[in-house]
Amino acid sequence: MDTWYAVNNLMLYIDSLEKVYYCPLKTNRLVDDSFGKEKYKNIESLEWSKEDLECQ
């Protein structure tokens, strides 16, 4: 999907359906990759392991 549709409500809805989805995000977005355990952080601060980047 396009970055235009990468909004919180829509992404939470898709996530609630337990679907895998991919979309580019703008670099000024705040994200939470901890499932609510940590505060939202700038997307540029995310770190990816080799396993994270491999297709499943």
MOQUI-V802902 format. One record per residue. PSI is psi in radians with two decimals (* if undefined). OMEGA is omega in degrees with one decimal (* if undefined). Layout:
[[PSI | OMEGA] [PSI | OMEGA]]
This chain:
[[2.80 | -177.2] [2.76 | 179.2] [-0.45 | 179.9] [-0.58 | -176.8] [-0.02 | -178.3] [1.19 | 179.0] [2.68 | -172.8] [-0.92 | -175.4] [-0.76 | -179.1] [-0.72 | -179.5] [-0.65 | 176.3] [-0.66 | 178.1] [-0.84 | 179.0] [-0.72 | 178.6] [-0.64 | 179.2] [-0.39 | 177.0] [-0.02 | -179.0] [0.70 | 177.2] [2.63 | 173.1] [2.28 | -179.7] [2.71 | -179.6] [2.39 | 173.2] [2.53 | 176.1] [2.60 | 177.0] [2.52 | 176.6] [2.59 | -174.6] [-0.24 | 179.2] [0.14 | -178.4] [2.60 | 172.7] [2.43 | -175.9] [2.80 | 174.5] [1.89 | 178.6] [0.24 | -176.8] [0.14 | -178.6] [0.74 | 175.0] [0.06 | -178.9] [-0.43 | -179.5] [2.94 | 177.1] [2.79 | 174.1] [2.52 | 179.5] [2.85 | -179.4] [2.40 | -176.2] [-0.52 | -179.4] [-0.25 | -179.0] [-0.05 | 179.3] [2.51 | 176.2] [2.40 | -176.8] [2.29 | 174.7] [2.96 | 178.0] [-0.68 | 179.2] [-0.64 | 178.4] [-0.58 | -175.2] [-0.20 | -179.7] [2.50 | 176.6] [2.51 | 179.2] [* | *]]
